[in-house]
Amino acid sequence: MPDRQSGKYWDAAWNPITGCTAEYGCWERCWARAISTHFPALTGGDFSPRFHPDRLPKMPDGKGKVVAVCWLGDMFAEGVEQQWQENVWWEMGRYTEHIFLVLTKRVEAMCEFARARVPQPHIWLGASAYKQRWLNWNLRDLAGLSGWNRWLSLEPMLYPMSLSEAMDDWWESGNCPVWFVVGGETGPGARRCDPDWIRRIRDECAAHGVPLWVKQINRKCRLAEMPEDLRVREVPAEVGRPISHGEAMRIARETLETAERERIEVARAEAKRGIHYKDETGD
């Protein structure tokens, strides 16, 4: 189970794919890249995308673990071959007793990959955002990914953000992400995160009953070091509840049927309202 005292919300790390590419501003301050510099054996010598097939069968012992998937890089970065992704996906599909947290900044690529596959309730698809523009884009992409459990990491939170600005339609439908994680930047030269920015996210999540995990604020990770009103470390009900392979397949079938109904309803509603998404540019 996630450790509420330390702020670590996963039980084990699993990195059969490592590395990333320098296409986003976070490259210079990337914590995974810094770890790779100090411990090159973890990523195979450098931080370019790399596949480690020997790590595929190395799953955590026990059941009901929360597994951080390929966080020493980005599973959907440029240079990551689709066959690597397929191998990782197939392996995750075998272990329905765990919850796998996939996290990427390349949300469009992840959604394209996932739409071609049967949703699996124990594989949670996550997007990372550090400011409002990215949050809006990522939620727009995730909204079109019905059937999957989706989650958001607002970390590092470098600017004020609002979920309501990006999620008005989601709140109304009830088809919301299952979890939000938020936190400030860590490491040398960390930029400040205003606690009031996190309070706004806390209030929005609380108003709609979505679990929130406040990971850290300005390098303070331990619960006792944080402001009392921000000691919020909630987990979804599914965490720590292993499911059998048969149950996972049943849920997947039901999810597909529900997703198809939702897709038709959303398409009809958008056509009626004349919705056209604006093509935004910028970092």
N, C-alpha and C positions, 0 to 999 in steps of 0.2 A: 504494500500500500504506500502511496505517497507520504512523505515525511513532513508533517505540518510544522515541526519545530525548525527544521533546517531550510525549508522552502523547496526542497527537491520534490518535484511532482511525478517523477518516474522511478521505477524500481531498478531497471537495468538498461544499459545502452547496448545496441546491436548495430554494428557498422560494417556490413558487407560491401557497401559502396561508400567511398570517402572522396573528399575533394570538391572543388567548386571552381568557378570562373569569375574574373573581375569585371562583371558587367553592371554592378550596383555600387552605390556609394558606401555600403557597409563593408566593402572588401578590406579597407585599411584598418578597420577596428574589429574585424571578425574574430570572435573568441576561438572558433574551431581552427582557423588558420594559425592563430597564435599557439595553440596547443600543438599543432603539427610542427611548428618551428622548434619547439622545445622537446617534443617526443616524436621524431619523424617515423619511428617504427609503427606508430598507430595508423598512419596514412600511407605507408609504403615509400617514404623518402621525401616527398614533396606534397603540395596541395592540389595537384592536378587531378581530375576525376580518375578514379581507379577502382577496379572490381577485385574483391577478395573472396573467391569462391570457398576457401577453407573456413570462412567465418559463417557461412550459411547455416550449418547444423548446430551452431553454438548458441542455443537458446537458454534462457535462464531456467534454473530448476524450480520445481513447484508449479502451482497453478495460480491464476488470477493476478499475474504480474502486469504492470504497466511498462511497456517496452518503448524506448526512444529509438526510432528507426533512422539510421544513416544521418545522425546529427553532426558527425564529423565531416560535414559537407552538405551537399544538396542533391537528393536523389533525382531531381529533374533539371539539373544544370546542363548547359551546353557541354557536349563531350561525353555525357553519360549515354551509353548504348542501350537501346530498347531491350536487348536480350538480358542485360544486367537487371533492368527493372523487372522483367518477366520472372527471372529467377528469384528475386527477392519477394515478389508478389506471391508466387507459388508457395514459397516456404512459409510465408505468413499465413496463407490459407490452411496450412496443415495444423496450425496451433491455435485453435479457436478458444482455448482456455486462457489465453492472454489478450490484452488490449494493446494494439500496436499504434503508436502515435507517429504518423507521417507528417513532416513539416517542411514547407518549401516557400521560397519567394517566387518561384516560377509557377504560379497557381494555374494559369491558363494551360500550361503543358500537363500538369497533374490532372486537371479536370478532363482534358482530352483523353488521357490514358485511362482514367477511371470510367468514363462513359462507355468505353468499349468492353467493360467487364461487369460481372454480376456483383452488386453491392454485398459486402460482407460486414456484419454488424460489429465485428471485433477489430476491424481496420478503420481507424479514424483519420480522416484527411484534414490536415491543418494548413493554415496560411499564416504567414508572418507579416506584420505591418508596423511601421514606426511613426507614421503620420497619416493624417486624414485622407489624403489623396490615394495612398496605397490601400488603406482600409476600404474605401469606397470601391475601388477596382476589384479587390480580392473578394469582397462580399458579393459583388455582382457576379463574379465567376462561380463562386460557391453556391449561390442561389440557384443556378442552373444545373446543379449536381444533385438532384433529388435521389433519395434512397440510401445515401451514405451518411454515416455519422460524421459531422464536420465540427471543427474547433478552430479557435483563433488565438494566436499568440501576439499580443501587443507589447513586444519586447525587442529591443529597448524602446521605451516610450520617450521620445525626444520632443514631442509637441503635444498640445492638447488635442484630444480626439473625442468624437461623439458617436456612439453606436446608433442613436436615434436618427442622426442625419443619413446614415447608410442603411438602416434596417427597418424603416417604418412598415414596409410591406411584410417583412419577415415576422415582426412582432404580431401583426394582425393574423397571419396565417397559422402561427404556432409551429411552423416548420423551421425552428431556429437552430443555430449551432448548439451542440450539447455542452460546450465548455469554453470559457474565456480564461486566458492566463495573461497577466499583465505584470510589468516590472520595469524598473529603470535600468540604465546602463551600468555595467561593472567593469572592473579592471582599471589600469593606470590611465589617468586623464579622462575618467568617466564624466560625461556631461550630466548636468543636473536634471532630475525629474521632479516636477512640482507635485507634491502629494495631492493637491486639489485636482489635478488631472486624473489621478487614480480614483479619487472620491466620486468623480462624475461617472466613470465607468462602473464603479461599485453600485451607485444608485440606480443606474439604468439596468444593470443585471438583476438587482434585487426587485425592481418594479415588475420584471417579466419572468421571475423565477428561474433564471439561468445561472448555474453554478459559476463562481468566480474564484480564481486562485491568484492572490497577490504574492508574487514570488519574492521581490525585493524592492526597496526604495533607497536609492542613492547608496548602494553597496551594503545596506543593512538587510540581511537575509533572514537572520534568526528572528523568530516570532517576538521574543521579548524586547528586541531592539526597535521594533516598528511602532508607529503611533497606534494607540489602542484601537481606534476606530477603523484602522486599516489592517487589522490582524484577521484578514478574511482568507481562509484556505478551505474552500468547499470543493467537493469532488462529485461528479455525476453518480447516480445510483448504480450504474453498470460497473463502476470500478470495484474490483475485488469480488465480482460475481462471475466465476467461470461458467462458460456455456459449452455444451457438448457439440460435436460436429453436426449431429442430426438437428439440434435446435438451431444452429447457425444456418443450415440450409433451409429450414422452414422459414426463419425470419427473412432470409434473402429472397425467397419466393414471394412472401407477402409484401416485402419492401418494393420489389420490382412492380407488382401490381399497383401498389399505392403510388409509386413514382410515376407510372404511366398515366394514372388518373390526374395527378397533380400537374404533370406536363401539359396535358390537354386543357385543363382548367386555366392554367397560367397563360397559355398561348391564346385562348379565347379572350381572357380578360385584357391582355395586352393589346390584342387586335382591336378590341372594342374601345379601349382608351387611347389607342394610337401611340403607344409608347415606342420611342426610338432612343437607344442609348447614345449619349454623346461620346464621340471619339476623343479621349483626352490624351495629352502628351505631357512629357516632363518627367522628372525623376521622383 
